[in-house]
Amino acid sequence: MGYFTTLILKLLPLYINILLGFVAGRYLSAQRDTVSKILFYIISPLVIFSSVLRTELTPSILSLPFLTFVLCSSISLLFYTLAKRVWNDSTANILAFTAGTGNTGYFGLPLAILLLTEQGEGIFILGLFGFILYETTAGFYICAKGSHSKQEVFRRLIRLPQIYAFMMGILFNLWCITIPPVFDDYLISIKGTFAILGMMIIGLSISNMSDFRIDRPFITLSFLAKFVVWPLAIMLVILSDHFLFNFYNDLEHQALILLSIVPLAVNTVVMASLLNVQPAKAASAVLLSTLFAIIYSPIMCYFFIG
């Protein structure tokens, strides 16, 4: 239990940041949208660029975005099929979208920064990139099916700053272009800022919830996807690799596990609001999954990463 206690103490500051975000949103009138834009357009691209630049690239690491994209899309299609048996409206599309992704950025990346080495952070981000591609292509398309065209999907994709930060990081890495040492402390501070604000944005999102509605089928299926199917799918990949292929190393396995044990994506609420499909129920599911992950994620880290 010594390691588990140490792990909880390491994660405690991250959870405190969730609480501080809630306090800031509820009592200080902090604007979630402003913080989100700073994270999305400025801090997140810098973290992605610097981490990819400093990662030792190998064929196995470069394959991770493709692996996670395929997993995201496959799980989304699986739950779309299941959801259509429960709902006849766009709720099935929202469920399929959230089943295929997770809060890998604001929840998962701070965990990776805290628990993994610098190389591990870069590996995690390459895996995370597959989730970004899914959300902006297949995930967006299946979620907004019938109301948005393929051209709209493409326009959303080319506007993502993370795409360009990722590509620049890869190119600079392959061309052996380095950042002057004078920026080392700055980039470390940027990672710390992302870890703090990334968790605070969860608290800010919770503080803005004005209507709490529990849709038991929606919560049941979304929890099944996020906390059962995703870890099982990743464990199947890891076991197959361990016994058959030996393509990925232990650090890459750890990054994949971290990607699979995060709560539901905050973007689920964004999509539900966009389509006006029970956004309060989607927000409740995201909230409950985040609260559940506060206990669930450390336990999974204890058994599979420690």
Residue pairs with C-beta under 8 A, 6 or more apart in sequence:
3 302
3 306
4 298
4 302
4 306
7 115
7 298
7 301
7 302
7 306
8 298
10 114
10 115
11 111
11 114
11 297
11 298
14 110
14 111
14 114
14 195
14 199
15 199
15 294
17 195
17 196
17 199
17 200
17 203
18 199
18 200
18 202
18 203
18 206
18 290
18 294
19 203
20 200
20 203
21 30
21 199
21 200
21 201
21 202
21 203
21 204
21 206
21 207
22 203
22 204
22 206
22 207
23 203
23 207
24 30
24 200
24 203
24 204
24 207
25 32
25 203
25 204
25 205
25 206
25 207
25 208
26 207
30 204
32 201
32 204
32 205
32 207
32 208
35 197
35 200
35 201
35 204
36 201
38 197
39 106
39 194
39 197
39 198
39 201
40 161
41 161
43 190
43 193
43 194
43 197
44 105
44 161
44 162
44 165
44 194
45 161
45 162
45 164
45 165
46 165
46 187
46 190
47 109
47 125
47 190
47 191
47 194
48 125
48 129
48 162
48 165
48 166
48 169
49 165
49 166
49 168
49 169
49 172
50 169
50 179
50 187
50 190
50 191
51 118
51 121
51 122
51 125
51 169
51 191
52 122
52 125
52 126
52 165
52 166
52 169
52 170
52 173
53 169
53 172
53 173
53 177
53 178
53 179
54 118
54 119
54 122
54 173
55 61
55 118
55 119
55 121
55 122
55 123
55 125
55 126
55 173
56 119
56 122
57 170
57 173
57 174
60 247
60 248
60 249
60 252
61 122
61 123
61 126
61 252
62 126
63 247
64 123
64 126
64 127
64 129
64 130
64 252
64 255
64 256
65 126
65 127
65 129
65 130
65 133
66 130
67 127
67 130
67 237
67 256
68 127
68 128
68 129
68 130
68 131
68 134
68 256
68 259
69 130
69 131
69 133
69 134
69 138
70 130
71 130
71 230
71 233
71 234
71 237
72 100
72 101
72 130
72 131
72 134
72 135
72 138
72 139
73 100
73 134
73 138
73 139
75 99
75 100
75 225
75 229
75 230
75 233
76 96
76 97
76 99
76 100
76 101
76 134
76 138
76 139
76 142
77 96
77 142
78 99
78 229
79 95
79 96
79 99
79 100
79 221
79 225
80 92
80 93
80 95
80 96
80 99
80 142
82 221
83 91
83 92
83 93
83 95
83 96
83 221
84 92
86 92
86 217
86 221
87 95
87 217
89 277
90 275
90 277
91 218
91 277
91 278
93 142
93 143
93 144
93 145
93 275
93 277
94 143
94 268
94 271
94 272
94 275
94 277
94 278
94 282
95 218
95 221
95 222
96 142
96 143
97 135
97 139
97 140
97 142
97 143
97 267
97 268
97 271
98 222
98 225
98 226
98 264
98 265
98 268
98 271
98 282
98 285
99 221
99 222
99 225
99 226
99 229
100 134
100 138
100 139
100 225
101 131
101 134
101 135
101 139
101 265
101 267
101 268
102 108
102 131
102 226
102 230
102 259
102 260
102 262
102 263
102 264
102 265
103 202
103 262
103 263
103 264
103 265
103 266
103 290
103 293
104 127
104 128
104 131
104 259
104 262
104 265
105 128
105 198
106 198
106 199
106 201
106 202
106 266
107 198
107 199
107 202
107 262
107 263
107 290
107 293
107 297
108 124
108 128
108 258
108 259
108 262
109 124
109 125
109 128
109 194
109 195
109 198
110 194
110 195
110 198
110 199
111 258
111 262
111 297
111 301
112 120
112 121
112 124
112 125
112 255
112 258
113 121
113 191
113 194
113 195
114 195
115 258
115 301
115 305
116 123
116 124
116 251
116 254
116 255
116 258
117 251
119 251
120 251
120 254
120 255
121 191
123 251
123 252
123 255
124 255
124 258
124 259
125 166
127 255
127 256
127 259
128 259
129 162
129 166
131 259
132 160
132 162
132 163
133 157
135 265
135 267
136 153
136 156
136 157
136 160
137 153
137 157
140 148
140 153
140 156
140 271
141 148
141 150
141 153
143 271
143 275
144 152
144 271
144 274
144 275
147 275
157 163
171 177
172 178
179 187
201 266
202 266
202 290
205 266
205 269
205 283
205 286
206 287
206 290
209 280
209 283
209 284
209 287
211 280
211 283
212 280
212 283
212 284
212 287
213 278
213 280
213 281
213 284
214 281
214 284
214 288
215 278
215 281
215 284
215 285
218 278
218 281
218 282
218 285
219 284
219 285
219 288
222 264
222 285
222 289
223 285
223 288
223 289
223 292
226 262
226 263
226 264
226 289
227 261
227 289
227 292
227 293
227 296
230 260
230 261
231 257
231 260
231 261
231 300
233 260
234 256
234 257
234 259
234 260
237 256
238 248
238 253
238 256
238 257
241 247
241 248
241 253
248 256
254 304
254 305
257 300
257 301
257 304
257 305
258 301
258 305
261 293
261 296
261 297
261 300
261 301
262 293
262 297
263 286
263 289
263 290
263 292
263 293
264 285
264 286
264 289
264 290
265 286
266 286
268 282
268 285
268 286
269 279
269 282
269 283
269 286
271 282
272 278
272 279
272 281
272 282
272 283
273 279
